[in-house]
């Protein structure tokens, strides 16, 4: 299937590893020009080389930015003043008992997980409306709908992303711009792999640790395994394409069936 992304300019935040890198790789393979971001030039160069190794003809560049610092986001916007596709993927998470989550923790999570996308959309969204085409995607989480008791601050920011995305979508009526959210379930990424390694260190094999996780922590999963980053990226690439014009204001699940509701 041709996703018709050739020469579209895409910015993917938090894209030196995990879901973000998989999204950048897939968009580049589909012919999009891709801007990746990370906190260091070294990680950006590693990611760029990984993309070019798979797609030698890809046009990919990077900008180092800490999304917890507004001034660095402003610098990114100067370096990349307009895009066709914005993928708000950058995010942080940290298991922590609710009573121990400080005001500083709450503000840090909102700064990175929510305000990063708000700040970028504030510049790019009006430009997309002016040219009557564009795609904004927020990479949220199934935790937006099923707030994890061990990460209430994280889940709350993921819910906030859904609100921002839906509100922006309401402003696109009658245009060629769409704004959607993607809700991955438990996904095999650097953070999850480290979590499983720690469980395996308690005498369990990696396979046993993964089985126990879905048996005890995510029993509603129908997939019964971690989702791959490529499986998430496939959905994002479709939603970023002209083919997905009729999908707007949606929260699209790539959750392996973890969410039981049908609404």
C-alpha positions in Angstrom: 0.0 0.0 0.0 1.3 3.4 -1.0 0.8 5.8 2.0 1.4 8.8 -0.3 3.9 10.3 2.2 6.7 11.1 -0.3 8.2 14.5 0.4 6.0 15.1 3.4 8.0 16.7 6.2 7.5 15.0 9.5 8.7 15.9 13.0 8.8 13.0 15.5 9.6 14.0 19.1 11.5 11.7 21.3 12.6 9.6 18.4 16.1 8.2 19.2 14.7 5.0 20.6 11.6 2.9 21.2 8.3 3.9 19.6 9.6 7.2 18.4 12.5 5.7 16.5 10.2 3.0 15.0 7.8 5.8 13.8 10.6 7.8 12.3 12.0 4.7 10.5 8.6 3.8 9.1 7.8 7.4 7.9 11.3 7.5 6.3 10.7 4.2 4.5 7.4 5.6 3.2 9.3 8.5 1.6 8.7 11.2 4.2 11.5 13.7 5.1 12.0 13.2 8.8 13.2 15.4 11.6 14.1 13.4 14.7 14.8 14.7 18.2 16.7 13.6 21.2 18.5 15.1 24.2 22.0 14.6 22.8 23.7 14.9 19.4 25.2 11.4 20.0 21.8 9.7 20.3 20.5 11.6 17.4 23.4 10.5 15.2 22.9 6.9 16.2 19.2 7.0 15.3 19.9 8.8 12.0 22.4 6.1 11.0 20.0 3.3 12.0 17.3 4.9 9.7 19.7 5.3 6.8 21.0 1.7 7.2 17.4 0.5 6.5 16.5 3.3 4.0 19.7 4.7 2.4 17.8 7.2 0.3 16.0 8.7 3.3 16.2 12.4 4.1 16.6 12.6 7.9 18.1 15.2 10.2 18.0 15.8 13.9 17.7 18.5 16.5 18.8 18.1 20.1 16.2 19.4 22.5 15.1 18.9 26.1 11.3 19.1 26.1 11.3 20.0 29.8 12.8 23.4 28.9 10.6 25.8 27.1 13.5 27.8 25.7 14.9 24.7 24.0 11.5 24.0 22.4 11.5 27.6 21.1 14.9 26.9 19.5 13.5 23.7 17.9 10.6 25.8 16.4 13.1 28.2 14.9 15.1 25.3 13.4 12.0 23.6 12.1 9.4 26.4 11.4 6.8 24.3 9.6 6.0 20.6 9.1 3.3 18.6 7.4 3.2 15.9 10.1 3.7 16.4 13.8 4.1 13.3 16.0 4.0 14.2 19.7 5.7 11.1 21.0 8.2 12.4 23.6 7.2 11.3 27.1 8.5 10.3 30.5 7.2 7.8 33.1 8.2 6.7 36.5 6.5 4.3 39.0 6.0 6.2 42.3 3.5 5.9 45.2 0.9 8.7 45.0 1.8 10.2 48.3 5.4 10.6 47.2 4.6 12.4 44.0 5.7 16.0 44.7 4.5 19.2 43.0 7.8 19.3 41.2 7.1 15.8 39.8 3.6 16.7 38.6 4.9 19.9 36.9 7.8 18.0 35.3 5.5 15.4 33.9 3.0 18.0 32.5 5.9 20.0 31.1 7.3 17.1 29.0 4.2 14.9 28.3 1.6 17.6 27.7 3.1 21.0 27.2 5.6 19.8 24.6 2.8 18.9 22.3 0.9 22.0 23.1 3.9 24.3 22.3 4.6 22.6 19.0 1.0 22.4 17.9 0.5 26.1 18.8 3.0 27.0 15.9 2.3 24.2 13.4 -1.5 23.8 13.7 -2.4 27.3 12.3 0.1 26.8 9.4 -1.6 23.4 8.6 -5.0 25.1 8.6 -3.7 27.8 6.3 -2.5 25.3 3.7 -5.5 23.0 4.3 -3.5 19.9 5.0 -1.7 18.5 7.9 -1.5 15.7 10.5 -1.0 16.0 14.3 -0.7 12.8 16.3 -0.4 12.5 20.1 1.2 9.2 21.2 -0.8 8.7 24.4 -1.3 5.3 26.2 -3.8 2.8 27.4 -2.9 4.3 30.7 -4.9 7.4 29.7 -8.1 5.3 30.1 -6.9 2.9 32.8 -4.9 5.1 35.1 -2.1 2.9 36.7 -2.1 3.1 40.4 1.6 3.0 40.4 1.9 6.0 38.1 -1.1 8.2 38.6 0.8 11.3 37.4 1.8 9.6 34.2 -1.7 8.3 33.5 -3.2 11.7 34.1 -0.8 13.4 31.6 -1.8 10.8 29.0 -5.5 11.6 29.6 -4.7 15.3 29.2 -3.2 14.5 25.8 -6.5 13.1 24.7 -8.3 16.3 25.7 -5.8 18.5 23.8 -6.0 16.3 20.7 -9.8 16.2 20.6 -10.1 20.0 21.2 -7.7 20.7 18.3 -9.6 18.3 16.1 -12.8 20.3 16.7 -11.0 23.3 15.1 -10.3 21.4 11.9 -13.9 21.0 10.7 -14.2 21.2 7.0 -10.4 21.2 6.4 -7.8 18.7 5.3 -6.2 18.7 8.7 -6.7 15.9 11.2 -5.7 15.5 14.8 -5.7 12.1 16.5 -4.3 10.2 19.4 -2.8 6.7 19.4 -3.0 4.6 22.5 -0.3 1.9 22.7 -0.6 -0.9 25.2 2.4 -2.5 27.0 5.1 -2.2 24.3 8.6 -3.7 24.1 10.8 -0.6 24.5 14.0 0.2 26.3 12.2 0.9 29.6 10.0 -2.2 29.4 13.0 -4.4 28.5 14.9 -3.1 31.6 11.8 -3.8 33.7 11.6 -7.4 32.4 15.4 -7.9 32.9 15.0 -6.9 36.6 12.1 -9.4 37.0 14.2 -12.1 35.3 17.1 -11.3 37.7 14.9 -12.6 40.5 15.4 -16.1 39.1 12.8 -16.1 36.4 13.6 -16.4 32.7 12.6 -13.5 30.4 9.7 -15.6 29.0 8.5 -16.4 32.6 8.7 -12.7 33.6 6.7 -11.7 30.6 4.1 -14.4 31.2 3.8 -13.3 34.8 3.4 -9.7 33.9 0.4 -10.4 31.6 -1.0 -12.9 34.1 -0.9 -10.5 37.1 -0.4 -6.9 35.9 -2.3 -6.8 32.6 -4.6 -9.8 32.7 -7.1 -8.2 30.3 -4.6 -8.3 27.4 -5.8 -10.4 24.5 -2.4 -10.4 22.8 -0.6 -11.8 25.9 2.7 -10.4 24.9 4.4 -7.0 24.6 3.4 -5.1 21.5 6.4 -4.3 19.2 7.3 -0.8 18.4 6.9 -1.5 14.7 3.2 -2.5 15.3 2.6 0.9 16.8 4.5 2.7 14.1 2.4 1.0 11.4 -0.7 2.5 12.8 0.9 6.0 13.2 2.2 5.9 9.6 -1.3 5.2 8.3 -2.9 7.9 10.4 -0.3 10.4 9.2 -1.1 9.6 5.6 -3.6 11.1 3.2 -5.4 7.8 3.2 -6.6 8.4 6.8 -8.5 11.6 5.9 -11.8 10.2 7.4 -10.2 9.5 10.8 -10.2 12.7 12.9 -10.6 13.4 16.6 -10.2 9.7 17.3 -8.3 7.9 20.1 -7.0 4.9 18.2 -6.0 1.9 20.2 -2.9 -0.3 19.6 -3.3 -1.9 23.0 -3.4 -5.6 22.4 -6.9 -5.7 23.7 -6.0 -4.5 27.2 -8.8 -2.0 27.3 -12.0 -4.0 27.8 -14.6 -1.2 27.1 -16.2 -0.9 23.7 -16.8 2.8 23.9 
